[in-house]
């Protein structure tokens, strides 16, 4: 069985993701979500956007869980 991976799907590659959560994050969370842009939306949601690898993505999702804020969506924007 081969363990070859396509370089476009390598776990170390950063891909731009958008993580949308219900509620607004205050500016104090900027350091906690380092590397992501925090955009407060008019509808009360927060949009986190930035290039992350798979390990970092899972880490950010754990942080959202730990905040107790409902996760609305995770979208891959571009590679």
C-alpha positions as CSV (number, residue, x, y, z in Angstrom):
1,X,0.0,0.0,0.0
2,X,1.5,3.3,-1.0
3,X,1.6,6.3,1.4
4,X,2.2,8.9,-1.3
5,X,0.3,12.1,-1.0
6,X,-0.5,14.7,-3.6
7,X,1.5,17.9,-2.7
8,X,-1.8,19.9,-2.9
9,X,-3.3,17.9,-0.1
10,X,-0.2,17.6,2.1
11,X,-1.1,18.2,5.8
12,X,1.6,20.8,6.0
13,X,0.1,23.0,3.3
14,X,-1.7,26.1,4.4
15,X,-5.2,26.5,2.8
16,X,-7.4,29.6,3.4
17,X,-10.4,28.7,5.5
18,X,-13.3,30.8,6.8
19,X,-14.8,29.8,10.2
20,X,-18.2,31.4,10.9
21,X,-19.4,31.4,14.5
22,X,-22.6,32.7,16.1
23,X,-21.9,35.8,18.3
24,X,-19.3,38.5,18.2
25,X,-15.7,38.0,19.5
26,X,-14.2,41.0,21.2
27,X,-10.7,42.3,20.3
28,X,-9.2,40.5,23.3
29,X,-9.4,37.3,21.2
30,X,-7.2,38.5,18.4
31,X,-4.1,36.9,20.0
32,X,-5.9,33.6,20.7
33,X,-6.8,33.3,17.0
34,X,-3.4,34.5,15.8
35,X,-3.0,34.4,12.0
36,X,-6.7,34.8,11.4
37,X,-8.6,37.9,10.5
38,X,-11.6,38.5,12.8
39,X,-14.5,40.2,11.0
40,X,-17.7,41.1,13.0
41,X,-20.7,40.7,10.7
42,X,-23.8,42.9,11.0
43,X,-26.0,39.8,11.6
44,X,-24.2,39.2,14.9
45,X,-21.8,36.5,13.6
46,X,-18.0,36.5,13.6
47,X,-16.0,35.4,10.5
48,X,-12.5,34.1,11.1
49,X,-10.4,33.9,7.9
50,X,-6.8,32.9,7.2
51,X,-4.4,30.4,5.8
52,X,-4.0,27.4,8.1
53,X,-2.8,23.8,7.9
54,X,-5.0,21.0,9.1
55,X,-3.5,20.8,12.6
56,X,-4.1,24.5,13.1
57,X,-7.6,24.3,11.7
58,X,-8.5,21.6,14.3
59,X,-6.9,23.7,17.0
60,X,-9.0,26.7,16.1
61,X,-12.1,24.6,16.1
62,X,-11.3,23.4,19.6
63,X,-10.9,27.0,20.7
64,X,-14.3,27.9,19.2
65,X,-15.8,24.9,21.1
66,X,-14.0,26.0,24.3
67,X,-15.6,29.5,24.0
68,X,-19.0,27.9,23.9
69,X,-19.9,29.8,20.8
70,X,-22.0,27.8,18.2
71,X,-20.1,26.9,15.0
72,X,-22.1,27.9,11.9
73,X,-19.8,26.8,9.1
74,X,-16.2,26.0,8.0
75,X,-15.4,26.7,4.4
76,X,-12.3,26.2,2.3
77,X,-11.8,29.4,0.4
78,X,-8.8,28.6,-1.8
79,X,-5.6,26.6,-1.8
